[in-house]
């Protein structure tokens, strides 16, 4: 079973991932479904469940759900392998181009070594791969005290230095 964390530690996970066993579950549970299911049965799900989430695979285009942000409470991005970096780009697109402000979750083969950069790309919560110790994983968010590049979580170092020293940014 995957452990869900954020920057502060363990987070309870109320979301149920849609499968053949869960397709007929009660309407009062938050339901996370693949993009293909959302596309095929969007209206049925909108009438049925109060909290909905979409799971994007590595090849899925986040633009397909941008117009549905008002109906969604969670977007999860799947990392089928720790070497597949397409989810980082998906997160940046969701946050910066399409303006997603809700919960963004990394799922799949999410390892401790990826967490710092996943957070910089805009992920809020992380479903750790099996065998990843929670305490070590949470420590990953403070692995680096400073970053140079601009990212979703903060701007570039030169702009931040100027703003804190009283000089123009």
MARMAR-434365 format. One record per residue (C-alpha): residue number from 1; residue in three letters; x, y, z. Coordinates in steps of 0.05 Angstrom, whole numbers. Layout:
N
SITE  seq  type       x       y       z
SITE  NUM   ala       X       Y       Z
...
This chain:
169
SITE  seq  type       x       y       z
SITE    1   unk       0       0       0
SITE    2   unk      26      68     -19
SITE    3   unk      38     120      35
SITE    4   unk      13     190      20
SITE    5   unk      54     249      45
SITE    6   unk      61     323      36
SITE    7   unk     119     369      59
SITE    8   unk      99     359     132
SITE    9   unk      90     284     135
SITE   10   unk      36     232     129
SITE   11   unk     -31     254      99
SITE   12   unk     -95     212     103
SITE   13   unk    -120     191      35
SITE   14   unk    -196     189      27
SITE   15   unk    -193     180     -48
SITE   16   unk    -214     115     -81
SITE   17   unk    -182      97    -147
SITE   18   unk    -233      74    -198
SITE   19   unk    -227       0    -216
SITE   20   unk    -274     -56    -235
SITE   21   unk    -285     -68    -161
SITE   22   unk    -301       5    -144
SITE   23   unk    -343      25    -205
SITE   24   unk    -408      15    -167
SITE   25   unk    -387      46    -101
SITE   26   unk    -430      95     -63
SITE   27   unk    -434     166     -89
SITE   28   unk    -406     197     -26
SITE   29   unk    -334     175     -35
SITE   30   unk    -283     218     -71
SITE   31   unk    -267     182    -136
SITE   32   unk    -202     185    -176
SITE   33   unk    -208     160    -247
SITE   34   unk    -164     155    -309
SITE   35   unk    -172     208    -362
SITE   36   unk    -203     158    -410
SITE   37   unk    -260     144    -360
SITE   38   unk    -270     219    -348
SITE   39   unk    -275     231    -423
SITE   40   unk    -323     173    -434
SITE   41   unk    -370     185    -375
SITE   42   unk    -359     257    -351
SITE   43   unk    -432     275    -345
SITE   44   unk    -449     211    -308
SITE   45   unk    -394     224    -257
SITE   46   unk    -414     297    -248
SITE   47   unk    -484     275    -229
SITE   48   unk    -460     219    -184
SITE   49   unk    -400     237    -141
SITE   50   unk    -388     300    -100
SITE   51   unk    -312     300    -106
SITE   52   unk    -278     279    -169
SITE   53   unk    -206     271    -190
SITE   54   unk    -172     253    -255
SITE   55   unk    -109     211    -262
SITE   56   unk     -65     233    -320
SITE   57   unk     -17     183    -352
SITE   58   unk      50     203    -382
SITE   59   unk      22     211    -452
SITE   60   unk     -42     247    -431
SITE   61   unk     -50     320    -450
SITE   62   unk     -69     364    -390
SITE   63   unk    -104     412    -437
SITE   64   unk    -160     361    -443
SITE   65   unk    -183     375    -372
SITE   66   unk    -168     449    -366
SITE   67   unk    -240     468    -380
SITE   68   unk    -263     419    -325
SITE   69   unk    -222     448    -268
SITE   70   unk    -285     474    -233
SITE   71   unk    -312     402    -227
SITE   72   unk    -247     371    -202
SITE   73   unk    -217     369    -132
SITE   74   unk    -154     329    -148
SITE   75   unk    -109     317    -207
SITE   76   unk     -60     259    -200
SITE   77   unk      -2     248    -248
SITE   78   unk      25     178    -257
SITE   79   unk      99     162    -257
SITE   80   unk     101      90    -283
SITE   81   unk     176      89    -276
SITE   82   unk     223     134    -237
SITE   83   unk     260     147    -302
SITE   84   unk     198     174    -337
SITE   85   unk     201     250    -329
SITE   86   unk     140     270    -370
SITE   87   unk     100     280    -306
SITE   88   unk     145     339    -286
SITE   89   unk     125     375    -350
SITE   90   unk      52     358    -339
SITE   91   unk      54     389    -270
SITE   92   unk      86     453    -295
SITE   93   unk      35     459    -351
SITE   94   unk     -23     448    -303
SITE   95   unk       2     501    -254
SITE   96   unk      32     553    -300
SITE   97   unk      -4     549    -367
SITE   98   unk     -73     524    -345
SITE   99   unk     -77     554    -275
SITE  100   unk     -94     492    -234
SITE  101   unk     -96     513    -160
SITE  102   unk    -124     449    -130
SITE  103   unk     -87     389    -103
SITE  104   unk     -36     360    -150
SITE  105   unk     -12     290    -132
SITE  106   unk      47     249    -157
SITE  107   unk      31     174    -159
SITE  108   unk      66     111    -183
SITE  109   unk     141     100    -176
SITE  110   unk     152     162    -132
SITE  111   unk     218     157     -96
SITE  112   unk     251     200     -42
SITE  113   unk     303     227     -91
SITE  114   unk     249     257    -135
SITE  115   unk     209     294     -81
SITE  116   unk     247     360     -79
SITE  117   unk     241     370    -154
SITE  118   unk     169     345    -157
SITE  119   unk     150     397    -105
SITE  120   unk     186     451    -146
SITE  121   unk     143     431    -206
SITE  122   unk      79     442    -167
SITE  123   unk      61     376    -134
SITE  124   unk      28     381     -65
SITE  125   unk      21     309     -45
SITE  126   unk      60     246     -61
SITE  127   unk      40     173     -61
SITE  128   unk     107     141     -46
SITE  129   unk     127      77     -80
SITE  130   unk     126      16     -36
SITE  131   unk     185      10      11
SITE  132   unk     200      85      16
SITE  133   unk     209     105      89
SITE  134   unk     165     165     106
SITE  135   unk     214     201     152
SITE  136   unk     269     198     101
SITE  137   unk     222     219      46
SITE  138   unk     197     281      84
SITE  139   unk     270     301      97
SITE  140   unk     280     305      21
SITE  141   unk     242     371      19
SITE  142   unk     299     405      56
SITE  143   unk     356     371      19
SITE  144   unk     376     437     -14
SITE  145   unk     376     504      22
SITE  146   unk     376     545     -41
SITE  147   unk     356     540    -114
SITE  148   unk     378     582    -172
SITE  149   unk     324     568    -223
SITE  150   unk     254     595    -225
SITE  151   unk     200     543    -212
SITE  152   unk     128     537    -190
SITE  153   unk     147     544    -117
SITE  154   unk     189     608    -124
SITE  155   unk     224     654    -171
SITE  156   unk     298     656    -192
SITE  157   unk     352     670    -140
SITE  158   unk     373     737    -170
SITE  159   unk     302     765    -162
SITE  160   unk     296     740     -91
SITE  161   unk     364     768     -70
SITE  162   unk     346     837     -96
SITE  163   unk     279     836     -61
SITE  164   unk     308     818       7
SITE  165   unk     366     868       5
SITE  166   unk     322     927     -11
SITE  167   unk     349     932     -82
SITE  168   unk     302     930    -141
SITE  169   unk     285     859    -164
